[in-house]
Amino acid sequence: MRSLTATACVAAMSAAALLLSGCSDPRGLRVAGPAVSPSPPAGPAEVTEPVYVSDAARRPLQRPASFELTDAVSLTGLHWTSWGDATAKATGGLSGAWCRPECKEQPYPVEVTLSGLLKQDGPKRQSRPAFYSSATLVSDRLPPEKAAELGRVSLHTPEF
């Protein structure tokens, strides 16, 4: 019985050695063809400089949930779908003294687009802030004269 077990064991080891040696090249592992390049990341390019919008008090803000766009225009409940590229886009609520009492409790729905990205000049190694210089507000609840006024609003930007 021992000889049968020993024979089976030797046969199994020989078969394993034969299979393993058949998969190798005596010259070693060789790789042929061009190297694989990593895939570019999905989505927009990463923003390397901080990007801000200034409120009416000239405070720099990043992706604000709400802020005073001007002394007469407030934006609330902002949900940003993009930020840091040439334009930033959000939806939220719009109110101001000009629409009260109607919009005080229930702000008008609004689409906000920030644009005119201005970057500070400076050494490439330092982080340089950028600011949006213009806002466009679109709401179907605005009276025509207010829609024209809020169609393009100049924003405060620091002196670069």
Buried (B, 14 or more C-beta within 10 A) or exposed (E): EEEEEEEEEEEEEEEEEEEEEEEEEEEEEEEEEEEEEEEEEEEEEEEEBEBBBBBBEEEBEEBBEBBBBBEBBBBBBBEBEEBBEEBBBBBBBBBBEEBEEEBEEEBBBBBBBBBBBBEBEEEEEEEBBBBBBBBBBBBEBBEEEBBEBBEEBEBBBEEE
